[in-house]
Amino acid sequence: MHRILVVDDEPDSLLAARAALTGAGHDCVLAPDGPRALAFLAAGPFDLIVIDPAMPLHDGWPVLAAAGAIPVVAITSAPSGLGGRPVAAHLPKPWVADELVAAVAAVLADRAG
């Protein structure tokens, strides 16, 4: 089981991601904004972050900066909107649960080597 931080300002997306990822055997921590995600990161550790970095009020850009070596799966409508931050995988919005689970599994497998 891996510990995954899911960050999105859309409650339905948070709940859908948690359902998909816990169904795949992962432990998920949900953050509805950047400041809460940063607090969770400080308490750590996490194996992976799933994030929509372009949240309207408290965005995810500081979270991406603080991620360090933690791999990131970005969920966004425009990959060019990632501001040059390298991510391990990108899913376009709207995403499909099976695609999220597959992307997370692939990133974690790559990380395990």
Order of alpha helices (4+ residues) and beta strands (2+ residues): beta-alpha-beta-alpha-beta-alpha-beta-beta-alpha
